Amino acid sequence: MRKVTFFRSIHVKFVLIYILLILIALQIIGLYFAKELEQTLKRNFTTSIEDRVNLIEFSVREEMLRERTENDPTLEQSLRVVLSSFTSEDMNEIRVIDSKYRIVATSALDNQSIVGQRSTDDTLKRSITSETPSKIVLDPTLGKRVLVQTRQIVVGDEVIGSLYVESNIEKVYKQIDEINRILAVGAAVSLSITLIIGIFIARTITRPISDMRKQAQAMAKGNFSRKVKVYGNDEMGQLAIAFNHLTNQLQESQSTTESERRKLASVLSNMTDGVIATDRKGRVSLINDSALDMLRTTRELVLNRPITSVLSLEKEYTFEDLIDLKESLSLDFSTEEEPYILRAAFSVTQRETGYVTGLIAVMHDNTEQEKIDMERREFVSNVSHELRTPLTTMRSYLDALAEGAWQNEEIAPKFLHVTQTETERMIRLVNDLLKLSRMDSEEYELNREFVDFNKFFSAIIERFEFSKSQSVQFQRQFADESLFVEIDPDKMTQVIDNIISNALKYSPDGGTVRFGIEKAEDDILVSIADEGMGIPQDMVKRIFDRFYRADRARSRAMGGTGLGLAIAKEMIQAHGGTIWAESEEGKGTTIFFTLPLEQHEDGEWD
């Protein structure tokens, strides 16, 4: 069993979840507390300033309304005294302006130069016409936040002036930052304590699970003597007790299975057929060497796997289906390169009470028999089809002649011509079948001769050039040197005739058929290319099969038997060469074949 990594451990996951929950709770509480505290401190500070502003407004209004004699101090002097009495650390500056926006007094000693000047501050100007709410701004000189408040000085319904107060609220924010720092330290301490407690709690849960994991690993190795320690009577303790009970049951089952396996092994050791035995759940418990060879696998990959998976039957059958199956099954493991078919028969093993204890599958290689049967069926089907078509045509025309069409001088010759054509077609088919039959039985001999293949090939091409009826152009691309081969001229002529005939059949009017010969190491490479309809890629490899046609309707209409390329393949292989095709739909097909070159040891042509 693979070892659990640190971050995938349930112990770590439990602690992380526990810490995250506490952290989220602390964050929510801290954010709420900090927000409420900030609002409370700012509200208290603002209320305190507003109370003092009310006193200042009262004192300033009294001074502005008081009648003065020549010996009394001026309004500016009186207001300066009043404002200085209210100056504190909380208030940075207090200004008084009259109804004409002139600064009458200020509490800032270093800013007395502005007294008597007209105020350009928009906030001060607006405060004369209407009450403006307090706001917090950044003092560009000090770089600190200040609370700006304005208050109208009203006598009756007339505004005679306004107060402008800047308060140092930066201390409130410093208090908030200090409280937040204290909260952060408290949260860190709480998380540390939570981590320690979480680890302890997680161990109480994960320790029994870890013991059960170790027990499962020991059971996988066949050790059933180890027991899981029970730490308590809670759910984990009940699980540990159930796990120990399961261990006992598995130990008993293992003993029974081993006994059955030994019995089956003694029976299977001398069998040549492939045999697979399963337990009552359909898992493979025994398999002999013959079955391993047939399935092309190893014992380690098969044992304890479901038999439906081993035989690749899981999509069609379940284990219960195989138990009820009365007939044998054909298992097709064929590939594109090689057919491979097995035949499997199934037998149920059960106790006297009828309790099913397993299944036995007996297999044998049925590839050759299936291949022979398939070829026989396909051959009979193809021959029957090829013979039925001309016979049906002949019968219909002969019936018409028998019913009086022979008396019609225009129709009778045409019907007789069709009958003669179909008869010749059947004769060609039978002759081709006889040729293939002799090739299959190797009851033929090659009358070999040394020939210059350039001249031999050219003579065949010239014959087609003189006899062709359609406007197809021929192009030759031959090697400059003479290339000698040892062939049977008659049989090789038949091969080339079949290939050129196919090229002409499928070439359009005005098309070109190209012929090529070149030297390829110890062989000559011959090519015949047309510009016909081409063949789909998935069909190119099959055109040399017997009776195979890429376009059946068109091939039959052109009088083909479907055996020409099959005969060509057999002939080329008999001469020690190979033949293949390359094609592209809409652009044409090229047939290639090779023949062994003949030359002396010194390299001179024979």
C-alpha positions in Angstrom: 0.0 0.0 0.0 1.4 3.4 -1.0 2.4 5.6 1.9 0.1 8.6 2.6 1.9 11.9 2.1 2.1 14.6 4.8 -0.5 17.0 3.3 -2.9 14.2 2.4 -2.9 12.8 5.9 -6.3 13.0 7.7 -4.4 14.1 10.8 -3.1 17.2 9.0 -6.4 17.9 7.3 -8.3 17.7 10.6 -5.8 20.1 12.3 -5.9 22.5 9.3 -9.7 22.5 9.3 -9.9 23.1 13.0 -7.4 26.0 12.8 -9.2 27.5 9.8 -12.5 27.4 11.6 -11.0 29.1 14.7 -9.2 31.6 12.5 -12.4 32.5 10.6 -14.2 33.0 13.9 -11.4 35.2 15.3 -11.4 37.2 12.1 -15.1 37.8 12.2 -15.1 38.7 15.9 -12.0 40.9 15.4 -13.4 42.8 12.4 -16.7 43.4 14.2 -15.0 44.5 17.4 -12.5 46.8 15.6 -15.2 48.3 13.5 -17.5 49.0 16.4 -14.6 50.3 18.5 -13.5 52.7 15.8 -17.0 54.1 15.4 -17.4 54.4 19.2 -14.0 56.2 19.7 -14.7 58.6 16.8 -18.2 59.3 18.0 -17.0 60.0 21.6 -14.2 62.3 20.3 -16.6 64.1 18.0 -19.2 64.6 20.8 -16.5 65.9 23.2 -15.3 68.4 20.6 -18.9 69.5 19.8 -19.6 70.2 23.5 -16.6 72.5 23.7 -17.5 74.1 20.3 -20.8 75.0 21.8 -19.1 76.7 24.8 -16.8 78.5 22.4 -19.7 79.6 20.2 -21.5 81.0 23.2 -18.4 82.9 24.5 -17.6 84.3 21.0 -21.2 85.4 20.4 -21.2 87.2 23.7 -18.0 89.0 22.9 -19.2 89.9 19.4 -22.5 91.4 20.9 -20.9 93.2 23.8 -20.7 97.0 23.6 -17.2 98.4 23.9 -15.9 101.8 25.2 -12.7 103.4 24.2 -10.8 101.9 27.1 -12.1 98.3 26.4 -9.9 96.0 24.4 -10.8 95.5 20.7 -12.9 92.6 19.4 -9.9 90.9 18.0 -8.1 91.1 21.3 -11.1 89.9 23.3 -11.7 87.0 20.9 -7.9 86.0 21.1 -8.2 85.8 24.8 -11.4 83.7 24.6 -9.9 81.3 22.0 -6.7 80.9 23.9 -8.7 79.8 27.0 -10.2 77.0 25.0 -7.0 75.8 23.3 -6.0 72.2 24.2 -4.0 69.3 22.7 -7.2 68.0 21.0 -7.8 71.3 19.2 -5.2 72.4 16.7 -6.8 75.7 15.7 -10.0 77.8 16.2 -10.9 80.5 13.8 -13.7 83.2 13.9 -14.9 84.9 10.8 -17.6 87.5 10.5 -20.5 87.7 8.0 -18.2 89.3 5.4 -15.8 86.3 5.4 -13.1 88.3 7.2 -11.0 86.4 9.7 -11.6 88.1 13.1 -9.4 85.8 15.3 -7.4 82.6 15.4 -6.1 80.5 18.3 -2.9 79.6 16.5 -0.1 81.9 17.7 2.1 81.3 14.7 -0.8 82.1 12.3 -1.9 85.6 13.6 -1.0 87.1 10.2 -4.2 85.9 8.7 -6.3 88.0 11.2 -8.1 90.8 9.3 -7.8 89.0 5.9 -10.7 87.8 3.8 -11.0 84.0 4.0 -10.6 82.1 0.8 -11.4 78.7 2.3 -14.6 77.3 0.7 -15.5 75.5 3.9 -15.5 78.7 5.9 -17.5 80.5 3.2 -20.1 77.8 3.1 -20.4 77.8 6.9 -21.8 81.4 6.8 -24.6 80.5 4.4 -25.5 77.0 5.8 -24.5 74.4 8.3 -21.8 72.0 7.0 -21.2 68.6 8.5 -18.0 67.7 10.2 -15.4 65.8 8.2 -12.0 64.2 8.5 -9.3 65.5 6.2 -5.5 65.2 6.0 -3.5 68.1 7.2 -0.9 68.7 4.4 1.4 70.6 6.8 1.5 68.0 9.6 0.6 64.9 7.5 -2.0 63.9 10.1 -5.7 63.5 10.0 -7.8 66.3 11.5 -11.5 66.7 12.3 -12.9 69.8 10.7 -16.1 71.4 12.2 -17.9 74.6 11.6 -20.6 76.4 13.6 -22.6 79.4 12.7 -22.9 82.3 15.2 -26.5 83.3 15.1 -28.3 86.1 16.7 -32.0 85.8 16.2 -32.4 84.9 12.6 -29.2 86.7 11.5 -25.8 84.9 11.0 -23.2 87.3 12.3 -20.2 84.9 11.9 -18.9 81.4 12.0 -16.5 79.2 13.9 -13.9 77.0 12.2 -12.4 74.3 14.4 -9.6 71.8 13.5 -9.3 68.9 16.0 -6.5 66.4 16.3 -8.3 63.1 15.7 -5.0 61.2 14.9 -4.8 60.1 18.5 -8.0 58.2 18.1 -6.6 56.3 15.1 -3.4 55.5 17.1 -5.6 54.1 19.8 -7.4 51.9 17.3 -4.1 50.7 15.8 -2.9 49.8 19.3 -6.1 47.9 20.0 -5.8 46.1 16.7 -2.2 45.1 17.5 -3.4 43.7 20.8 -6.1 41.7 19.0 -3.6 40.3 16.5 -1.3 39.2 19.3 -4.3 37.7 21.1 -5.3 35.9 17.9 -1.8 34.5 17.4 -1.7 33.2 21.0 -5.2 31.7 20.5 -4.2 30.0 17.3 -1.1 28.5 18.9 -3.2 27.1 21.7 -5.7 25.9 19.2 -3.0 24.2 17.2 -1.8 22.3 20.2 -5.4 21.3 21.2 -6.2 20.4 17.6 -3.2 18.1 17.3 -4.2 16.3 20.5 -7.8 15.9 19.4 -6.7 14.8 15.9 -4.5 12.1 17.4 -7.4 10.6 19.3 -9.2 10.1 16.0 -6.4 9.3 13.6 -4.5 6.9 15.9 -7.2 4.1 15.6 -7.4 4.8 11.9 -3.6 4.5 11.6 -3.7 1.2 13.5 -6.4 -0.1 11.1 -4.4 0.9 8.1 -1.4 -1.0 9.4 -3.7 -4.0 10.0 -5.0 -3.8 6.5 -1.4 -3.8 5.2 -0.6 -6.8 7.3 -3.7 -8.6 6.1 -2.7 -7.9 2.5 0.6 -9.7 3.1 -1.3 -12.7 4.6 -0.7 -11.9 8.3 -4.1 -12.3 10.2 -2.6 -12.6 13.7 -2.3 -8.9 14.3 -5.3 -7.2 16.0 -6.3 -3.5 16.1 -6.1 -2.0 19.6 -9.4 -0.7 21.0 -8.9 2.7 22.6 -12.5 3.2 23.9 -16.1 2.4 23.5 -17.0 5.2 21.2 -17.7 5.0 17.4 -14.0 4.5 16.7 -13.8 1.8 19.3 -16.8 0.0 17.7 -15.1 0.3 14.3 -11.9 -1.3 15.7 -13.9 -4.2 17.1 -15.7 -4.6 13.8 -12.4 -4.6 12.0 -11.0 -7.3 14.3 -14.1 -9.4 13.6 -13.5 -8.9 9.9 -9.9 -10.0 10.3 -11.1 -13.3 11.8 -13.6 -13.8 9.0 -11.0 -13.1 6.3 -8.6 -15.5 8.0 -11.2 -18.3 7.9 -12.0 -17.5 4.2 -8.3 -17.5 3.3 -7.9 -20.9 4.8 -10.9 -22.2 2.9 -9.7 -20.6 -0.4 -6.2 -22.1 0.0 -7.6 -25.5 0.5 -9.7 -25.2 -2.6 -6.8 -23.8 -4.6 -4.6 -26.8 -3.8 -7.3 -29.2 -4.9 -7.8 -27.4 -8.2 -4.0 -27.0 -8.8 -3.6 -30.8 -8.7 -6.3 -31.2 -11.4 -5.1 -28.4 -13.6 -1.3 -29.2 -13.6 -1.5 -31.7 -16.5 -4.2 -30.1 -18.6 -3.3 -28.8 -22.1 -6.4 -26.6 -22.4 -6.5 -23.3 -20.7 -8.4 -23.4 -17.4 -9.4 -20.5 -15.1 -11.1 -21.0 -11.7 -12.8 -18.3 -9.7 -14.2 -17.8 -6.2 -17.8 -17.2 -5.5 -17.5 -13.5 -6.3 -16.1 -14.2 -9.8 -12.5 -13.3 -8.9 -9.8 -15.5 -10.5 -8.2 -17.7 -7.9 -6.5 -20.3 -10.1 -5.2 -20.2 -13.6 -2.9 -22.7 -15.4 0.0 -22.0 -17.7 -1.9 -22.9 -20.8 -4.5 -20.2 -20.0 -1.8 -17.7 -19.3 -0.2 -18.4 -22.7 -3.6 -18.1 -24.5 -4.4 -14.8 -22.8 -0.8 -13.6 -23.3 -0.5 -12.3 -19.7 1.1 -13.1 -16.4 -0.2 -14.7 -13.3 0.3 -11.5 -11.2 -1.9 -9.5 -13.5 -4.8 -12.1 -13.5 -5.1 -13.4 -9.9 -7.9 -11.8 -7.9 -9.3 -10.0 -10.9 -12.9 -10.5 -12.1 -13.1 -13.2 -14.8 -15.2 -10.9 -16.9 -12.4 -8.4 -16.9 -9.7 -11.0 -17.6 -11.7 -12.3 -20.6 -12.8 -8.8 -21.7 -16.5 -9.6 -21.2 -17.4 -6.9 -18.7 -19.4 -4.9 -21.3 -21.6 -7.9 -22.4 -21.8 -10.2 -19.4 -21.7 -10.1 -15.7 -20.5 -13.0 -13.5 -24.1 -14.0 -12.9 -24.7 -14.2 -16.6 -21.7 -16.6 -17.0 -23.1 -18.8 -14.2 -26.4 -19.2 -16.1 -24.7 -19.5 -19.5 -25.2 -23.0 -21.1 -23.3 -22.5 -24.4 -19.6 -21.8 -25.0 -18.5 -18.3 -25.9 -16.2 -17.1 -28.7 -13.5 -14.7 -27.4 -12.2 -12.5 -30.1 -8.7 -11.0 -29.4 -7.9 -10.3 -33.0 -5.9 -7.3 -34.1 -5.5 -5.7 -37.5 -2.3 -7.6 -38.0 -3.3 -11.0 -36.6 -6.6 -12.9 -36.0 -6.8 -14.6 -32.6 -10.0 -16.3 -31.4 -10.6 -18.5 -28.3 -13.5 -20.7 -27.5 -14.5 -20.8 -23.8 -16.9 -23.1 -22.0 -18.1 -22.4 -18.5 -18.9 -24.8 -15.7 -20.3 -23.8 -12.2 -18.8 -25.3 -9.0 -21.3 -25.5 -6.1 -21.9 -27.3 -2.8 -24.5 -30.0 -2.3 -26.9 -27.3 -1.1 -26.7 -25.6 -4.4 -24.6 -22.7 -3.0 -22.3 -21.5 -5.9 -18.7 -21.4 -4.9 -17.1 -20.4 -8.2 -16.8 -20.9 -11.9 -14.4 -22.8 -14.1 -13.7 -21.7 -17.7 -12.0 -24.1 -20.1 -10.5 -22.5 -23.2 -8.9 -23.7 -26.4 -7.5 -21.9 -29.4 -10.1 -21.7 -32.2 -8.3 -19.3 -34.4 -7.5 -21.6 -37.3 -10.9 -23.2 -37.4 -12.7 -19.8 -37.3 -10.4 -18.5 -40.0 -11.1 -21.5 -42.2 -14.9 -21.2 -41.6 -14.9 -17.5 -42.2 -12.9 -17.8 -45.4 -15.1 -20.6 -46.6 -18.3 -18.7 -45.9 -16.9 -15.5 -47.5 -15.7 -17.5 -50.5 -18.9 -19.3 -51.0 -20.8 -16.0 -50.6 -18.6 -14.2 -53.0 -18.7 -16.9 -55.7 -22.4 -17.4 -55.3 -22.9 -13.6 -55.7 -20.6 -13.3 -58.7 -22.2 -16.3 -60.5 -25.8 -15.3 -59.6 -25.5 -11.9 -61.2 -24.7 -13.1 -64.8 -27.0 -16.2 -64.4 -29.9 -14.0 -63.4 -29.2 -11.7 -66.4 -28.9 -14.6 -68.8 -32.2 -16.2 -67.5 -34.1 -13.0 -67.9 -32.9 -12.5 -71.5 -33.4 -16.2 -72.4 -36.9 -16.1 -70.9 -37.6 -13.1 -73.1 -36.2 -14.9 -76.2 -38.2 -18.1 -75.4 -41.4 -16.0 -75.1 -40.9 -14.8 -78.7 -38.3 -12.1 -78.6 -36.1 -14.2 -80.9 -38.4 -13.3 -83.8 -37.7 -9.6 -83.4 -34.7 -8.9 -85.6 -33.7 -5.8 -83.6 -34.0 -7.1 -80.1 -32.9 -10.7 -80.6 -29.2 -9.9 -81.5 -28.9 -7.6 -78.6 -30.2 -10.2 -76.2 -27.9 -12.8 -77.6 -25.0 -10.4 -77.3 -25.7 -9.8 -73.6 -26.1 -13.5 -73.0 -22.8 -14.2 -74.7 -21.1 -11.4 -72.7 -22.3 -12.8 -69.4 -21.2 -16.3 -70.4 -17.7 -15.0 -71.2 -17.7 -13.2 -67.8 -18.6 -16.5 -66.0 -15.9 -18.3 -68.0 -13.3 -15.7 -66.9 -14.5 -16.0 -63.3 -14.2 -19.8 -63.4 -10.7 -19.6 -65.0 -9.5 -17.1 -62.4 -10.9 -19.4 -59.6 -9.0 -22.3 -61.1 -5.8 -20.2 -61.3 -6.1 -19.2 -57.6 -6.9 -22.8 -56.7 -3.7 -24.0 -58.4 -1.7 -21.3 -56.7 -3.2 -22.2 -53.3 -2.3 -25.8 -53.8 1.1 -24.9 -55.4 0.3 -27.1 -58.4 1.9 -24.8 -61.0 5.4 -24.1 -62.2 7.1 -20.9 -63.4 8.8 -21.1 -66.7 11.4 -18.6 -65.9 13.5 -16.7 -68.5 16.0 -13.8 -68.2 14.4 -10.7 -69.8 15.3 -7.1 -70.1 12.3 -5.7 -68.1 12.5 -2.3 -69.8 11.8 -3.8 -73.3 9.3 -6.4 -71.8 7.3 -3.7 -70.1 7.4 -1.4 -73.1 6.0 -4.1 -75.4 3.0 -4.6 -73.1 2.4 -0.8 -72.9 2.6 -0.5 -76.7 0.0 -3.2 -77.1 -2.4 -1.2 -74.9 -1.6 2.0 -76.8 -2.6 0.5 -80.1 -5.8 -1.1 -78.7 -7.1 1.5 -76.3 -10.3 3.3 -77.3 -10.4 6.2 -74.8 -8.3 9.3 -75.0 -5.8 8.4 -72.2 -2.2 9.5 -72.4 0.7 7.2 -71.5 3.9 8.4 -69.9 7.0 6.4 -69.3 9.7 7.0 -66.7 12.2 4.1 -67.1 15.7 3.7 -65.9 18.4 4.5 -68.5 20.3 1.2 -67.9 19.0 -2.3 -68.8 17.4 -4.1 -65.8 17.4 -7.9 -66.2 15.0 -10.1 -64.2 14.2 -13.8 -64.2 10.5 -14.2 -64.7 7.8 -16.3 -66.3 6.9 -13.9 -69.2 3.3 -15.3 -69.6 2.4 -15.0 -66.0 4.1 -11.6 -65.6 2.2 -10.4 -68.7 -1.0 -11.5 -67.1 -0.1 -9.5 -63.9 0.7 -6.3 -65.8 -2.4 -6.7 -68.1 -4.6 -6.9 -65.0 -3.1 -3.8 -63.4 -3.1 -1.7 -66.7 -6.6 -2.8 -67.5 -7.7 -1.5 -64.0 -5.9 1.8 -64.6 -7.6 2.3 -67.9 -11.0 1.4 -66.5 -10.8 4.0 -63.8 -9.0 6.7 -65.8 -11.1 9.6 -67.0 -11.1 10.7 -70.7 -8.1 13.0 -71.2 -6.3 11.5 -68.2 -2.8 10.1 -67.9 -1.5 6.7 -67.0 2.2 6.8 -65.8 4.6 3.9 -66.0 7.8 3.8 -64.0 10.8 1.5 -63.6 13.7 2.2 -61.3 16.5 0.3 -59.5 16.0 -0.1 -55.8 19.1 -1.8 -54.2 18.7 -5.5 -55.2 15.3 -5.1 -56.7 13.5 -3.2 -59.5 10.6 -1.1 -58.5 7.7 -0.9 -61.0 4.8 1.6 -60.7 1.6 2.1 -62.7 -0.4 5.2 -61.7 -3.8 6.4 -62.9 -5.8 9.6 -62.3 -9.0 7.9 -61.4 -11.4 8.3 -58.5 -8.9 6.9 -56.0 -9.5 4.6 -53.1 -10.3 5.5 -49.4 -7.3 5.0 -47.1 -9.1 2.4 -45.0 -9.7 0.2 -48.1 -6.3 0.4 -49.8 -4.9 -2.6 -48.0 -7.9 -4.8 -48.9 -7.9 -4.3 -52.7 -5.7 -7.4 -53.1 -8.2 -9.6 -51.2 -10.3 -12.0 -53.3 -13.5 -10.5 -54.6 -12.9 -7.2 -52.8 -13.9 -4.1 -54.7 -13.7 -0.5 -53.4 -16.7 0.4 -55.6 -18.6 -2.7 -56.2 -21.3 -1.3 -58.5 -18.9 0.4 -60.9 -16.4 -2.5 -60.9 -19.2 -5.0 -61.8 -20.5 -2.7 -64.5 -17.0 -2.7 -66.0 -16.9 -6.4 -66.2 -14.4 -7.2 -63.4 -14.4 -10.4 -61.4 -12.7 -9.0 -58.3 -9.9 -11.6 -58.6 -7.4 -9.7 -60.9 -5.3 -8.0 -58.1 -5.5 -11.2 -56.0 -4.0 -13.2 -58.8 -1.4 -10.4 -59.4 -0.4 -10.6 -55.7 0.0 -14.4 -55.8 2.1 -14.1 -59.0 4.4 -11.4 -57.7 5.0 -13.2 -54.4 5.7 -16.4 -56.4 8.5 -14.4 -58.2 10.0 -13.3 -54.9 8.6 -9.8 -55.0 6.1 -7.7 -53.1 3.1 -5.6 -54.3 1.2 -2.8 -52.7 -0.9 0.3 -53.5 -1.0 4.0 -52.7 -4.1 6.0 -53.3 -5.7 9.4 -52.6 -9.4 10.0 -53.2 -10.1 12.2 -56.2 -6.4 12.1 -57.4 -5.9 8.5 -58.5 -4.2 5.2 -57.5 -0.6 3.9 -57.9 0.2 0.1 -57.9 3.8 -0.7 -57.0 5.6 -4.1 -57.2 9.2 -5.2 -56.9 11.1 -8.0 -58.6 14.6 -9.4 -57.7 17.4 -8.1 -60.0 19.7 -10.7 -61.6 23.4 -9.9 -61.9 26.8 -11.5 -61.6 29.0 -11.2 -58.6 31.2 -8.6 -60.3 28.1 -6.5 -60.9 27.8 -7.1 -64.7 24.3 -7.8 -66.0 23.6 -11.3 -67.0 
